[in-house]
Amino acid sequence: MENLISFIVDQIGRPLSSIERRTCVRWVECGTDPELIQFAVNDNLFRGDYFNLKYVQETLDKWKDQGVQSIRDAKNHSLNNHVNNLSYMASEIADENYNDKIADRIITRNEAADLQGTRDYIIELFRQRRYDSVVGMIRNTYHKDILDYLPQEIVDYYREHKNTND
């Protein structure tokens, strides 16, 4: 419990209110995964001075409603939302400037969109049983955290076969 509170205080840079402390107690009592809580806190840090644990609770509730059960699920959900928001904003900018090529340039230069594309391509290679290509893509991608976004089955396969064909 105190580790969770310390983590949140370190992230937001202020002490928690008594209501926020009770929220943390409720999460612990309900058995909410501490990793999910920490990721939800980080996912809401963009709010700056408006940060409140109610937003973290809303994120956790939304994830639960959408079947997010693990940190891997949460990371993929967050990545997909980020890229969807980026696509929407890029389209808005392109419409305002009457130039569809602007949207493509924004998206192709975004690391999250690239990570999503890399993840999806590796998953497709795995479905096609192109296992050597899967291992090569994971080994050679500059996304060092790619394993955090791939299904566990692919991560297990990679760990078992990453040293073959060397």
Buried (B, 14 or more C-beta within 10 A) or exposed (E): EEEBBEBBEEBBEEEBEEEBBEBBEEBBEEEBBBEBBBBBBEBBEEEEEEBBBEBBBEBBEEBEEEEBEEBBBBBBBBBBEBBEEBBEEBBEBBEEEEEEEBBEEBBEEBEBBBBBEBBEBBBEBBEEEBBEBBBBBBEEBEBEEBBBBBBEEBBEBBEEBEEEEE
